[in-house]
């Protein structure tokens, strides 16, 4: 994944969380979001 793809996916997941505050899959999405942010940080340091 490129940095721009990661940033786009982060934005998509953040929007999903805002639009679906009580969805049962919220914890999974939050976990994915955290992992993507970590991946983005790692790529920015490469």
C-alpha positions in Angstrom: 0.0 0.0 0.0 1.2 3.5 -0.8 1.1 6.3 1.7 -1.7 8.0 -0.3 -3.7 4.7 -0.3 -3.2 4.4 3.5 -4.3 8.0 4.1 -7.4 7.5 1.9 -8.3 4.3 3.8 -7.8 6.1 7.2 -10.2 8.8 6.0 -12.7 6.3 4.8 -12.7 4.4 8.2 -12.9 7.6 10.2 -15.9 8.7 8.2 -17.5 5.3 8.7 -17.0 5.6 12.5 -18.7 9.0 12.4 -21.6 7.7 10.3 -22.0 4.5 12.3 -21.5 5.3 16.0 -23.4 2.4 17.4 -22.5 -0.3 14.9 -21.4 -3.7 16.5 -18.4 -3.7 14.2 -17.0 -0.5 15.6 -14.3 -2.2 17.6 -13.0 -4.0 14.5 -13.0 -0.8 12.5 -11.2 1.1 15.3 -8.6 -1.7 15.4 -8.1 -1.5 11.7 -7.8 2.2 11.9 -5.1 2.0 14.6 -3.2 -0.5 12.5 -3.3 1.7 9.5 -2.1 4.7 11.4 0.8 2.7 12.7 1.6 1.5 9.2 1.5 5.1 8.0 3.9 6.2 10.7 6.3 3.4 9.8 6.2 4.3 6.1 6.8 8.0 6.9 10.0 7.0 8.6 11.4 4.9 5.8 
